[in-house]
Amino acid sequence: MSPLLHVLIALAAVIALGQLLGRLLARLGQPAVIGEVLAGILLGPSLIGPVWSAFVLPPESAPYLGVVAQLGVLLYMFVVGLDLHTDRAQARLKATIAISQAGILVPFVLGAVLALWLHATLAPAGVTLGSFVLFMGVAMSITAFPVLARILTDRGLSQTPLGVVALSCAAAGDVTAWCLLALVVSFTQAQAGDSVVVIGGAIAFVALMFLVVRPLIRSIARDHGAAEPTRSVLAVMFLALLLSAIATEAIGIHAIFGAFLLGALVPPETRVARALVAQLRDPVTILLLPAFFAFTGMRTRIDLVSSVDAWLICGAIVIVATVGKFGGTFVAARVAGYDARFSGALATLMNTRGLMELIVLNVGLELGVISPALFSMMVIMAIVTTMATAPALLWLGVKHGSDPGGSDPCLTP
């Protein structure tokens, strides 16, 4: 079979199995994306490797699948940026900043400390301690903003006080985390090249985006007001997306940063942003992202986590990630004046990682900062922490479908 046929079969298989698992998990209160992630792993080499590789997706097809996967992630990060409502944080600016940054700082520090222990055994040969420590810190700090938004929407909490605070903190925290990841990638890439070019290029790109591109995009978006954007306007936006991705990839950071930053610069309340999100969300999440899940599944080797010691390390990663994210958010929320149960619910939501964590891990694997074994352990951590969100909220007594207009913290008495 041709490589294209292999890729099409892989996409069909992951979509079909992902939808089936997503529906089953949705009945248990789990986000559908977990079913799609598990579908990629189940169809990867960890479980049915020989059959899958021989008849569906042989290794020589991986580069073709990787291209589709990268395109899917690129467009997905653009949509995430478009859907980033930073205005939500305005009403609770001080509390949002404090909580979100504590939810980044504490897991970052704990992840960095854990990396000091793991470097000798799980870092690839030649990876410096600095790069490994920085990447692990960032990987532990991620919150899956889109998955969190989906959980809140499914539970009818997106417009409640808890939902608004959670979305505000996740948005602010993700901006910080992605900036940190961009710095880590620049630092890592600079080990083999000219650090001045990489870091200087990144700074120049961000300055150009904010000082030149941002005013132009906002002018174009607001000129249309309530009118439907024309094909020419949408073509300009897609051209800007490609140029941003090309620029960041050429600089030596990653194309997804250019896509995310461009999306974040478009005012989310404009008709242009809404039209782009409406046209891209379903094709990207239903058709293209399954390629990313299949590609991730090919790289996830559960069989590498086979010894007792490996599973103990995996358990330690899950515990450190949970304690760091939950603890940092909980303490900061309490200091900000929220009660214990509201703070616990908020900290539980911030511990959701999902797809964003997988994107970060794939970046780390492509850079050679983490080994396949550690990649698999971190994928397991992302799945466990995301799946723990729904039962933890239920245990805390979070109401399902709370009145959006209520002033209570969405928790049962």
Secondary structure, DSSP 8 states (H G I E B T S, - for coil): --HHHHHHHHHHHHHHHHHHHHHHHHTTT--HHHHHHHHHHHTSHHHHHHHHHHHT--GGGHHHHHHHHHHHHHHHHHHHHHT--GGGGSTTHHHHHHHHHHHHHHHHHHHHHHHHHHHHHHS-TT--HHHHHHHHHHHHH---HHHHHHHHHHTT-TTSHHHHHHHHHHHHHHHHHHHHHHHHHHHHHGGGS-HHHHHHHHHHHHHHIIIIIHHHHHHHHHHTTTS---HHHHHHHHHHHHHHHHHHHHHTS-HHHHHHHHHHHS-TTSHHHHHHHHHHHHIIIIIIHHHHHHHHHHH--GGGS-SHHHHHHHHHHHHHHHHHHHHHHHHHHHHTT--HHHHHHHHHHHT--HHHHHHHHHHHHHHTSS-HHHHHHHHHHHHHHHHTHHHHHHHHTB-SS--TT--S-SB--
